[in-house]
Amino acid sequence: MSIERARKLQQPMEKQQEQQQVKVKVQKKQWVSTGEKVLYSMATGLVVIASVFMVQFSSATDTLNRDIQKMEQKIGQQQSVNDNLAYEAKELSNPDRILQIAKDNGLEMQNAEVKQAGVVGN
């Protein structure tokens, strides 16, 4: 009887070991593979970098346009000053004015012909 008893005790242990070995963990398939994650990360990084460069480029363009507008304003003001000075120079070189100043300072005119000097070149 002891042999039978030992066999009975031994059989449940073997069944428990078999049952434990039969259990296999089933791995769930990932929705996105590792390679796809790397590709998505790289694409996202490229989009972010491209957008940063675009913002930087538009900012630089805006700054350049503002500088150009300031320079155009300065050029316009300088042209206005130059035109005023040219008009004033032309007014001051009027022959009648020159003769009047000469008479005021006591100079006499010997020759009645007075000619205005022209600009040579331009």
GROMACS elastic network, one bead per residue, 0.5 to 0.9 nm:
[ bonds ]
;  ai    aj funct       b0    kb
    1     4     6  0.51644   500
    1     5     6  0.60065   500
    1     6     6  0.84201   500
    2     6     6  0.59839   500
    2     7     6  0.85502   500
    3     6     6  0.50346   500
    3     7     6  0.62003   500
    3     8     6  0.86383   500
    4     7     6  0.50546   500
    4     8     6  0.61944   500
    4     9     6  0.86268   500
    5     8     6  0.51108   500
    5     9     6  0.62882   500
    5    10     6  0.85383   500
    6     9     6  0.51526   500
    6    10     6  0.60367   500
    6    11     6  0.86723   500
    7    11     6  0.60643   500
    8    11     6  0.53498   500
    8    12     6  0.70038   500
    9    12     6  0.59976   500
    9    13     6  0.69509   500
   10    13     6  0.53647   500
   10    14     6  0.64557   500
   10    15     6  0.88694   500
   11    14     6  0.52025   500
   11    15     6  0.62896   500
   11    16     6  0.87249   500
   12    15     6  0.50064   500
   12    16     6  0.61652   500
   12    17     6  0.86586   500
   13    16     6  0.50765   500
   13    17     6  0.62632   500
   13    18     6  0.86499   500
   14    17     6  0.50746   500
   14    18     6  0.61507   500
   14    19     6  0.85304   500
   15    18     6  0.50464   500
   15    19     6  0.60419   500
   15    20     6  0.85434   500
   16    19     6  0.50569   500
   16    20     6  0.61627   500
   16    21     6  0.86472   500
   17    20     6  0.51224   500
   17    21     6  0.62358   500
   17    22     6  0.86633   500
   18    21     6  0.51164   500
   18    22     6  0.61166   500
   18    23     6  0.89241   500
   19    22     6  0.51912   500
   19    23     6  0.67332   500
   20    23     6  0.56508   500
   20    24     6  0.88262   500
   21    24     6  0.75312   500
   27    30     6  0.88842   500
   29    32     6  0.87442   500
   29    33     6  0.87622   500
   30    33     6  0.61304   500
   30    34     6  0.88484   500
   32    35     6  0.82502   500
   32    36     6  0.61911   500
   32    37     6  0.66220   500
   33    36     6  0.52616   500
   33    37     6  0.63103   500
   33    38     6  0.88414   500
   34    37     6  0.50194   500
   34    38     6  0.63548   500
   34    39     6  0.87494   500
   35    38     6  0.51251   500
   35    39     6  0.62882   500
   35    40     6  0.86370   500
   36    40     6  0.60227   500
   36    41     6  0.84216   500
   37    40     6  0.51108   500
   37    41     6  0.60320   500
   37    42     6  0.85648   500
   38    41     6  0.50818   500
   38    42     6  0.61598   500
   38    43     6  0.86113   500
   39    42     6  0.51225   500
   39    43     6  0.61304   500
   39    44     6  0.85467   500
   40    43     6  0.50918   500
   40    44     6  0.60555   500
   40    45     6  0.84875   500
   41    44     6  0.51281   500
   41    45     6  0.60908   500
   41    46     6  0.86262   500
   42    45     6  0.50180   500
   42    46     6  0.61698   500
   42    47     6  0.86534   500
   43    46     6  0.51039   500
   43    47     6  0.62457   500
   43    48     6  0.86716   500
   44    47     6  0.51160   500
   44    48     6  0.62190   500
   44    49     6  0.86317   500
   45    48     6  0.51126   500
   45    49     6  0.61147   500
   45    50     6  0.85077   500
   46    49     6  0.50890   500
   46    50     6  0.59866   500
   46    51     6  0.85058   500
   47    50     6  0.51006   500
   47    51     6  0.61285   500
   47    52     6  0.86236   500
   48    51     6  0.51790   500
   48    52     6  0.62303   500
   48    53     6  0.87180   500
   49    52     6  0.51130   500
   49    53     6  0.62638   500
   49    54     6  0.86182   500
   50    53     6  0.51529   500
   50    54     6  0.61398   500
   50    55     6  0.87021   500
   51    55     6  0.62064   500
   51    56     6  0.85479   500
   52    55     6  0.52192   500
   52    56     6  0.61511   500
   52    57     6  0.85769   500
   53    57     6  0.59869   500
   53    58     6  0.85471   500
   54    57     6  0.50883   500
   54    58     6  0.61506   500
   54    59     6  0.85097   500
   55    58     6  0.52043   500
   55    59     6  0.61007   500
   55    60     6  0.86209   500
   56    59     6  0.50903   500
   56    60     6  0.61940   500
   56    61     6  0.86073   500
   57    60     6  0.51120   500
   57    61     6  0.61118   500
   57    62     6  0.85574   500
   58    62     6  0.60501   500
   58    63     6  0.85814   500
   59    62     6  0.50793   500
   59    63     6  0.62183   500
   59    64     6  0.86021   500
   60    63     6  0.51147   500
   60    64     6  0.61480   500
   60    65     6  0.86236   500
   61    64     6  0.50405   500
   61    65     6  0.61267   500
   61    66     6  0.86432   500
   62    65     6  0.50987   500
   62    66     6  0.62586   500
   62    67     6  0.86911   500
   63    66     6  0.51755   500
   63    67     6  0.62882   500
   63    68     6  0.87008   500
   64    67     6  0.50910   500
   64    68     6  0.62022   500
   64    69     6  0.86930   500
   65    68     6  0.50339   500
   65    69     6  0.62223   500
   65    70     6  0.86935   500
   66    69     6  0.51038   500
   66    70     6  0.62721   500
   66    71     6  0.86733   500
   67    70     6  0.51331   500
   67    71     6  0.62278   500
   67    72     6  0.86477   500
   68    71     6  0.50851   500
   68    72     6  0.61376   500
   68    73     6  0.86365   500
   69    72     6  0.50388   500
   69    73     6  0.62245   500
   69    74     6  0.86734   500
   70    73     6  0.51197   500
   70    74     6  0.62752   500
   70    75     6  0.86341   500
   71    74     6  0.50165   500
   71    75     6  0.60646   500
   71    76     6  0.85320   500
   72    76     6  0.60860   500
   72    77     6  0.86007   500
   73    76     6  0.50637   500
   73    77     6  0.62148   500
   73    78     6  0.86047   500
   74    77     6  0.51156   500
   74    78     6  0.61164   500
   74    79     6  0.85569   500
   75    78     6  0.50804   500
   75    79     6  0.60736   500
   75    80     6  0.85744   500
   76    79     6  0.51188   500
   76    80     6  0.62416   500
   76    81     6  0.87223   500
   77    80     6  0.50847   500
   77    81     6  0.62919   500
   77    82     6  0.86443   500
   78    82     6  0.60636   500
   78    83     6  0.85631   500
   79    83     6  0.60849   500
   79    84     6  0.85418   500
   80    83     6  0.51455   500
   80    84     6  0.62134   500
   80    85     6  0.86254   500
   81    84     6  0.51285   500
   81    85     6  0.61674   500
   81    86     6  0.86100   500
   82    85     6  0.50838   500
   82    86     6  0.60774   500
   82    87     6  0.85854   500
   83    86     6  0.50536   500
   83    87     6  0.61512   500
   83    88     6  0.85341   500
   84    87     6  0.51510   500
   84    88     6  0.61293   500
   84    89     6  0.86174   500
   85    89     6  0.60590   500
   85    90     6  0.85264   500
   86    89     6  0.51033   500
   86    90     6  0.61716   500
   86    91     6  0.85573   500
   87    90     6  0.51166   500
   87    91     6  0.61174   500
   87    92     6  0.85997   500
   88    92     6  0.60647   500
   88    93     6  0.85979   500
   89    92     6  0.50700   500
   89    93     6  0.61615   500
   89    94     6  0.88916   500
   90    93     6  0.52304   500
   90    94     6  0.66940   500
   91    94     6  0.55591   500
   91    97     6  0.86738   500
   92    95     6  0.86079   500
   92    97     6  0.71588   500
   92    98     6  0.80340   500
   93    96     6  0.86976   500
   93    97     6  0.73539   500
   93    98     6  0.70254   500
   93   116     6  0.79612   500
   93   117     6  0.89576   500
   94    97     6  0.54385   500
   94    98     6  0.65059   500
   94    99     6  0.89458   500
   94   116     6  0.77476   500
   95    98     6  0.50327   500
   95    99     6  0.61805   500
   95   100     6  0.85948   500
   95   114     6  0.70892   500
   95   115     6  0.74722   500
   95   116     6  0.64434   500
   96    99     6  0.51475   500
   96   100     6  0.61752   500
   96   101     6  0.87078   500
   97   100     6  0.50837   500
   97   101     6  0.62701   500
   97   102     6  0.86224   500
   98   101     6  0.52182   500
   98   102     6  0.61977   500
   98   103     6  0.87140   500
   99   103     6  0.61742   500
   99   104     6  0.85791   500
   99   107     6  0.89300   500
   99   109     6  0.83375   500
   99   114     6  0.87646   500
  100   103     6  0.51475   500
  100   104     6  0.61533   500
  100   105     6  0.86951   500
  101   104     6  0.50101   500
  101   105     6  0.62826   500
  101   106     6  0.87885   500
  101   107     6  0.87692   500
  102   105     6  0.52257   500
  102   106     6  0.64314   500
  102   107     6  0.52167   500
  102   108     6  0.74049   500
  102   109     6  0.85133   500
  103   106     6  0.51059   500
  103   107     6  0.52414   500
  103   108     6  0.64297   500
  103   109     6  0.82425   500
  104   107     6  0.74995   500
  109   112     6  0.66997   500
  110   113     6  0.89842   500
  111   114     6  0.77609   500
  119   122     6  0.69195   500
